[in-house]
Amino acid sequence: MAKEIKELTSRKESFSQWYQDLVLKADLAENSAVRGCMVIKPYGYAIWEKMQQQLDKMFKDTGHVNAYFPLFIPKSFLSKEAAHVEGFVKECAVVTHYRLKNSPDGKGVVVDPEARLEEELIVRPTSETIIWNTYKNWIQSYRDLPVLCNQWANVVRWEMRTRLFLRTAEFLWQEGHTAHATREEAEEEARKMLDVYATFAEKFMAVPVIKGVKSANERFAGAVETFAIEALMQDGKALQAGTSHFLGQNFAKAFDVTFATKEGTQEYVWATSWGVSTRLMGALIMTHSDDNGLVLPPALAPYQVVIVPIYRNDEQLAKIDEKVHGIIEKLKALGISVKYDNADNKKPGWKFAEYELKGVPVRLAMGGRDLENNTIEVARRDTLTKETISCDGIEMYIQKLLVDIQENIFNKAIDFRAKHTISVDTYEEFKEKIEDGGFILAHWDGTPETEEKIKNETKATIRCIPLEGDETPGKCMVTGKPSVKRVVFARAY
């Protein structure tokens, strides 16, 4: 049965099927009765909660506060910012009626045709419009600025092709929406939140990212500038892991949000919005996991250590229980989360397989001989190595080990990205190398026409124009026209 738990399609055989197998078998999520929507299971939600808690702390540390805005948006609001509505019009779910009634044939219920809404409501695909309509009432003077709000919520974008966590019709996220007195302050905010996302991805998710600016074609609908963090998955595809948008005065003008300056003039407010979603779960899985299951960074694991007793009888179990509880107290005193699995409904071999599949960073096992020798077996999930050590000082050993594991999986991901990042100078070489996957750094002439040509012919997109790195000018690989610097291309999720 232990083998049965772990039977996953290998990444080499089919990365897509491996991912699907892993999400289901590790009890992260499953498809629901609603097409395109998912059920996030307790273990998967526990990881998301860890992400939420850390990000929420980082937002509050940078001066932001949480609020909540309506799920429903009047249709007329989406008509007020032309570029914005154009970007979302094909993905909107629309509420047209407010009441059901019993079916005339007595079989269930039907929509009451008499209960049509005067104005249709859009189930929020994003909240800029409803929030800026609200900010109009909050902001009158420079004294009311800045407004630094975030909300944790769900959104609906009617996706036709869905994949658990990566692309679903409904997903969970946070969206920050800020209002500022000056352009400089708003631009600084957008960059600051990009840095927050990058720090979170690298320090807590152990996922290395490239910070950059999106091209005009890839920019958020209604934004003046979109900043993004881009990560590389093990199949060589890129994943946009977070975005931060400088919205200029577009939404302030659309909703007539002005403020009295210190000099007494009236000015439009400057805006940003920024967000990450449960798509981060997909990034976590596809960056670190292997053919044995999940590999979780200790910083985000629901429990960092699991302890499994191996015993012959109840008397021996009682002695192991007593010993283990002392270890648990020491670990918890250091802030280490622990699960002790002494349930008798599964054999140790099954438990080992299950916790390996679920990516628990450290597994401890104690048997009768360990009890006699004051030792315990320590297994690392990242390297699949085991060793037997003394129980004396075990808590300090585990604390250091968790730090080592966090660093190791980050360094492994850094090495993978370095190995799969190349520079090319010709379009022919680009078309050849893009088939291998990975990030390709190449010169581009800055035109949407050339960008579209590359996308149509190779399925690769400009992931971002890096904010850091090589600033050497050159010639566009397609047209030969001048290029300011190399940009990052990849095929992407």
C-alpha positions in Angstrom: 0.0 0.0 0.0 2.9 2.4 0.7 4.0 2.0 -2.9 0.4 2.6 -4.1 0.4 6.0 -2.3 3.5 7.2 -4.1 2.7 6.1 -7.7 3.1 9.3 -9.6 3.6 9.7 -13.3 7.3 10.7 -13.7 8.1 14.3 -14.6 10.1 13.0 -17.6 7.1 11.0 -18.9 4.6 13.8 -18.6 5.2 16.9 -16.5 1.6 17.9 -16.8 0.2 14.6 -15.6 2.9 14.4 -12.8 1.6 17.8 -11.6 -2.0 16.7 -11.7 -1.2 13.4 -9.9 0.7 15.2 -7.2 -1.9 17.8 -6.4 -4.5 15.1 -6.0 -2.4 12.4 -4.2 -0.8 14.9 -1.8 -4.3 16.0 -0.8 -3.8 19.6 -1.9 -6.9 20.1 -4.0 -9.4 18.5 -6.2 -11.9 19.4 -8.9 -15.3 20.4 -7.7 -18.9 19.9 -9.0 -18.7 23.4 -10.5 -16.9 23.3 -13.8 -13.5 25.0 -13.6 -13.6 25.5 -9.9 -11.5 23.6 -7.3 -11.8 22.5 -3.7 -8.7 23.3 -1.7 -8.3 20.5 0.8 -7.1 21.1 4.4 -3.4 20.2 3.7 -3.3 22.5 0.7 -5.1 25.2 2.5 -2.7 25.0 5.4 0.1 25.8 3.0 -1.9 28.7 1.6 -2.6 30.0 5.2 1.2 30.0 5.8 1.7 32.1 2.7 -1.2 34.4 3.7 0.2 34.9 7.2 3.7 35.8 6.1 2.5 38.1 3.3 0.0 39.8 5.6 2.8 40.5 8.0 4.9 42.0 5.3 2.1 44.1 4.0 1.4 45.5 7.5 5.1 46.1 8.1 5.1 48.4 5.1 2.1 50.4 6.4 -0.8 48.7 4.7 -4.2 47.8 6.3 -6.8 45.2 5.3 -10.3 46.0 4.2 -13.0 44.3 2.3 -15.0 45.4 -0.8 -18.1 43.8 -2.5 -18.0 40.7 -4.6 -20.4 42.3 -7.1 -19.6 45.2 -9.4 -22.3 47.2 -11.3 -21.8 46.6 -15.0 -21.6 50.4 -15.7 -18.4 50.6 -13.5 -16.5 48.4 -15.9 -17.4 50.7 -18.8 -15.7 53.7 -17.2 -12.1 52.7 -17.9 -11.9 51.6 -21.5 -8.6 49.6 -21.5 -9.5 47.9 -18.2 -12.9 46.6 -19.5 -11.3 45.5 -22.8 -8.9 43.3 -20.8 -11.5 41.5 -18.8 -14.7 41.6 -20.9 -14.3 38.0 -22.2 -13.8 36.5 -18.7 -16.7 38.1 -16.7 -19.4 36.1 -15.0 -22.7 38.2 -15.0 -25.5 38.1 -12.5 -28.8 39.0 -14.2 -31.6 37.9 -11.8 -32.1 38.0 -8.0 -34.7 35.3 -7.4 -35.7 31.7 -8.2 -39.1 30.1 -8.1 -40.5 26.6 -8.1 -40.7 25.0 -11.6 -44.3 24.8 -13.0 -43.8 21.0 -13.5 -42.8 20.6 -9.9 -39.3 19.5 -10.7 -36.9 21.7 -9.0 -36.5 25.5 -9.4 -36.2 27.9 -12.3 -35.1 31.5 -12.7 -38.0 33.9 -12.1 -38.2 36.0 -15.3 -39.9 38.8 -13.3 -36.8 39.1 -11.1 -34.4 40.6 -13.6 -31.9 43.1 -12.1 -32.3 46.7 -13.3 -28.5 46.7 -13.8 -26.5 43.5 -14.2 -23.8 42.8 -11.7 -20.3 41.4 -12.5 -18.8 38.9 -10.2 -15.4 40.6 -9.5 -12.6 39.6 -11.9 -10.5 42.3 -10.0 -11.6 45.2 -7.9 -10.2 48.4 -9.3 -13.5 49.8 -10.3 -15.5 49.2 -7.2 -12.6 50.3 -5.0 -12.0 53.6 -6.9 -15.8 54.3 -6.8 -15.4 53.9 -3.0 -12.2 56.0 -2.7 -14.1 58.9 -4.3 -15.9 59.2 -0.9 -12.8 58.7 1.2 -10.5 61.3 -0.5 -11.1 65.0 -0.5 -7.8 66.5 0.7 -4.0 65.7 0.7 -4.6 65.0 4.4 -6.6 61.8 3.3 -3.6 60.4 1.4 -2.0 58.0 1.1 -4.7 55.3 1.2 -2.9 51.9 1.6 -5.5 49.1 1.5 -5.3 45.4 0.8 -8.0 42.8 0.7 -7.9 39.0 0.9 -10.6 37.8 -1.4 -11.7 35.5 -4.2 -12.2 36.5 -7.8 -13.9 34.9 -10.8 -12.4 34.8 -14.4 -14.3 32.5 -16.7 -11.4 30.4 -17.9 -12.1 27.7 -20.5 -9.0 25.6 -19.9 -8.3 25.1 -16.2 -5.6 23.4 -14.2 -5.7 23.1 -10.4 -4.1 26.2 -8.7 -2.6 27.5 -12.0 -5.7 28.5 -13.8 -9.2 28.1 -12.3 -12.5 30.0 -12.8 -12.5 31.0 -9.2 -9.3 31.5 -7.2 -8.1 33.1 -4.0 -5.8 36.1 -3.8 -4.9 39.3 -2.3 -5.2 42.7 -4.1 -3.6 45.8 -2.8 -5.1 49.2 -4.0 -3.3 52.4 -3.0 -3.9 56.1 -3.6 -1.2 58.8 -3.6 -0.7 62.5 -3.9 2.2 62.3 -6.4 3.3 60.2 -9.3 6.7 59.6 -7.6 5.1 58.3 -4.5 2.8 55.9 -6.5 5.7 54.6 -8.6 7.8 54.1 -5.5 4.9 52.1 -4.0 4.6 49.8 -7.0 8.3 49.1 -6.9 8.2 48.6 -3.2 5.5 45.9 -3.4 7.4 44.2 -6.2 10.3 43.9 -3.8 8.0 42.5 -1.1 6.8 39.8 -3.5 10.4 39.0 -4.6 11.6 38.7 -1.0 8.6 36.5 -0.1 9.2 34.2 -3.1 12.9 33.8 -2.5 13.1 33.9 1.3 10.0 31.8 2.2 9.0 29.9 -1.0 12.7 29.3 -1.9 11.8 30.2 -5.5 14.3 32.4 -7.3 12.6 35.2 -9.4 13.5 37.8 -12.0 12.1 41.2 -11.3 11.1 43.2 -14.4 8.7 45.4 -16.3 6.1 43.9 -18.6 6.0 44.9 -22.3 3.0 47.0 -23.5 1.4 43.8 -24.9 1.7 42.0 -21.6 0.7 45.0 -19.4 -2.3 44.8 -17.0 -5.4 46.3 -18.5 -5.7 49.9 -17.4 -2.1 50.2 -16.1 0.6 52.7 -17.2 3.3 50.2 -16.1 3.2 46.6 -14.9 6.1 45.1 -12.8 6.3 41.4 -12.3 8.3 38.6 -10.8 9.0 35.6 -13.1 10.0 32.2 -12.0 11.2 29.2 -14.0 9.5 25.8 -13.5 11.2 22.4 -13.8 9.7 21.8 -17.2 11.4 24.9 -18.6 8.2 27.1 -18.6 8.0 30.4 -16.9 5.4 31.3 -14.3 4.3 34.9 -13.5 4.3 34.7 -9.7 3.2 38.2 -8.8 2.4 41.6 -10.4 2.5 45.2 -9.2 0.9 47.9 -11.3 1.5 51.7 -11.5 -2.0 52.8 -12.7 -1.2 56.5 -13.1 -4.3 58.6 -12.9 -6.4 56.4 -15.1 -8.8 55.2 -12.5 -8.9 58.5 -10.7 -10.0 60.2 -13.9 -12.5 57.4 -14.7 -14.2 57.8 -11.3 -13.4 61.5 -10.8 -11.3 61.0 -7.6 -9.6 64.4 -6.9 -8.0 66.0 -3.9 -7.2 69.5 -2.7 -3.5 70.0 -2.6 -1.6 72.0 0.1 -1.6 74.9 -2.4 -5.4 74.7 -2.7 -5.6 73.3 -6.3 -7.5 70.2 -7.3 -5.5 67.2 -8.6 -6.3 63.7 -9.7 -5.0 61.0 -7.4 -2.2 58.6 -8.4 -2.8 54.9 -8.0 -1.3 51.4 -7.7 -2.6 47.9 -7.5 -0.8 44.7 -6.8 -1.6 41.0 -6.2 -0.6 37.4 -5.8 -2.9 34.4 -5.8 -3.2 30.7 -5.1 -1.1 30.3 -8.3 1.8 30.5 -5.9 0.9 27.0 -4.9 1.6 25.9 -8.4 4.9 27.7 -8.4 5.9 26.0 -5.1 5.0 22.5 -6.4 6.6 22.8 -9.8 9.9 24.5 -8.6 10.9 22.0 -5.9 8.9 18.7 -6.0 10.2 15.4 -7.4 9.0 12.0 -8.6 8.5 11.0 -5.0 6.1 13.8 -4.2 6.1 17.3 -2.7 9.3 19.0 -1.5 8.2 21.8 0.8 10.4 24.6 2.1 10.4 24.5 5.9 9.2 28.1 6.1 5.9 27.2 4.5 5.4 23.5 5.5 2.2 22.9 7.6 4.4 20.9 9.9 8.1 21.0 9.6 8.8 17.8 11.5 6.8 14.5 11.7 7.7 11.9 14.2 6.8 8.2 13.7 7.2 5.5 16.4 8.1 2.0 15.5 7.0 -0.4 18.2 6.2 -4.1 18.9 3.6 -3.6 21.6 1.6 -1.1 23.7 4.1 -1.2 26.5 7.0 -0.2 24.1 4.8 2.5 22.5 4.1 4.0 25.9 7.8 4.4 26.6 8.4 5.9 23.1 5.5 8.2 23.6 7.1 9.5 26.9 10.5 10.0 25.2 9.0 11.7 22.1 6.8 14.1 24.1 10.0 15.5 25.7 11.5 16.1 22.3 8.3 17.7 21.0 8.3 20.2 23.9 11.9 21.2 23.1 11.1 21.6 19.4 8.0 23.6 19.9 9.9 25.9 22.3 12.0 26.9 19.3 9.0 27.6 17.2 9.2 24.4 15.2 5.9 22.9 14.2 5.7 19.1 14.9 3.2 16.3 14.2 3.5 13.1 16.2 1.8 10.2 14.4 1.4 7.4 16.8 -2.0 6.3 15.3 -2.3 2.5 15.0 -4.3 2.4 11.8 -1.3 2.6 9.5 2.0 0.8 9.5 5.3 2.8 9.7 6.1 2.1 6.1 2.8 3.6 4.9 3.4 6.7 7.1 6.9 7.2 5.7 5.6 7.0 2.2 2.7 9.4 3.0 4.9 12.1 4.6 7.4 11.8 1.8 4.6 12.4 -0.7 3.4 15.4 1.3 6.8 16.9 1.4 7.3 17.2 5.2 10.9 18.6 5.5 12.1 16.3 8.3 10.9 12.9 9.4 12.0 11.4 12.7 11.6 7.7 13.6 12.1 6.1 16.9 12.1 2.3 17.6 12.9 0.1 20.5 16.6 0.0 19.9 16.6 3.8 19.6 14.9 4.0 22.9 17.6 1.9 24.5 20.5 3.9 22.8 18.9 7.3 23.3 19.0 7.8 19.5 16.6 8.8 16.8 16.6 8.4 13.0 16.5 11.6 11.0 15.4 11.7 7.3 15.6 14.8 5.1 12.9 15.2 2.4 15.1 17.3 0.1 17.9 14.9 -0.2 16.1 11.6 0.8 19.1 10.9 3.1 18.9 9.4 6.6 21.1 9.3 9.7 20.9 8.2 13.3 21.8 10.7 15.9 21.7 11.1 19.7 18.5 12.6 21.3 20.7 14.9 23.3 20.5 18.3 21.8 18.2 17.1 19.0 16.2 20.3 19.0 19.2 22.4 18.1 20.2 19.9 15.4 16.7 20.0 13.9 16.6 23.8 14.0 19.9 24.0 12.0 18.8 21.3 9.7 15.6 23.2 8.7 17.7 26.2 7.9 20.0 24.0 5.8 17.0 22.5 3.9 15.5 25.9 3.2 18.9 27.1 1.8 19.5 23.8 -0.1 16.3 23.8 -2.1 16.7 27.5 -2.9 20.2 26.9 -4.2 19.1 23.9 -6.1 16.4 26.1 -7.8 19.0 28.8 -8.5 21.3 26.3 -10.1 18.5 24.9 -12.3 17.6 28.4 -13.5 21.3 29.2 -14.2 21.6 26.0 -16.2 18.5 26.8 -18.2 19.1 30.5 -18.9 21.0 31.3 -22.1 21.7 34.4 -24.4 21.1 34.2 -28.1 21.8 36.8 -30.8 20.0 35.4 -33.9 16.4 34.5 -34.5 17.3 31.1 -36.0 19.2 30.2 -32.8 16.3 31.5 -30.7 13.8 29.3 -32.6 16.1 26.3 -32.0 16.8 26.9 -28.3 13.2 27.8 -27.3 12.3 24.1 -27.9 14.5 23.2 -25.0 12.6 25.5 -22.6 14.1 27.8 -20.1 14.8 31.6 -20.1 16.3 33.1 -23.2 17.9 36.5 -23.1 17.7 38.2 -26.4 17.6 41.7 -27.9 14.2 43.1 -29.1 13.5 46.3 -30.9 10.7 47.4 -28.5 7.9 47.2 -31.0 4.6 45.2 -30.4 4.7 44.0 -34.0 8.0 42.2 -33.5 6.9 40.8 -30.1 3.7 39.5 -31.8 5.6 37.9 -34.6 7.9 36.0 -32.1 4.8 34.9 -30.1 3.0 33.6 -33.2 6.0 31.8 -34.7 7.5 30.3 -31.5 4.8 30.5 -28.7 7.3 32.4 -26.6 6.5 35.7 -24.9 8.5 38.4 -23.3 8.2 37.5 -19.7 9.8 40.8 -18.6 12.3 43.5 -19.3 14.7 42.9 -16.3 15.2 45.7 -13.8 18.7 44.4 -13.0 21.4 42.6 -15.0 23.1 43.2 -18.3 22.5 46.7 -19.7 24.5 46.2 -22.9 22.7 47.6 -26.0 22.6 45.5 -29.2 20.5 44.7 -32.2 17.1 43.0 -32.3 17.4 39.4 -33.2 14.5 39.6 -35.6 14.7 43.0 -37.3 18.3 44.1 -36.6 17.0 47.4 -35.3 18.7 49.0 -32.2 17.9 47.4 -28.8 18.5 49.0 -25.4 19.1 45.7 -23.5 18.2 42.0 -23.6 14.8 41.0 -22.4 13.6 37.6 -21.0 11.7 35.3 -23.3 10.1 32.0 -22.4 7.1 29.8 -23.0 4.9 30.2 -20.0 1.9 29.0 -18.0 
